[in-house]
């Protein structure tokens, strides 16, 4: 159950973090 939770939630969490990081980098380079 825990492994399933990790395999389902981890990719979504990492994807959100990567998207936010890319967005932050774009905002930083524009200024």
N, C-alpha and C positions, 0 to 999 in steps of 0.2 A: 504493500500500500504506500509506504513512504517512498520507495523507489519510483513507483508510478507517478506520485505527486511531484517528485524532483524532475523526472523526465518530461512532464507536461508543463510545469511552471517555469523551470529554469530557462528553456529556450525563449519563452515569451518575455521573461524578465530581462534576459540578456539582450533580446531584440529591442526592447523599449529603451534600455540603457544606451545601446549603440545609436539608436535613432536620436535620442536626446543629445548625445555627445556630438554627433555630426551636425545637428542643428546649432549647438553652442559654438562649434568651430566656425560654422558659416557666419554666424552673427559676429564673432570675434574678428574674423578676417575682413568683414565689410567695414568695420569702424576704422 
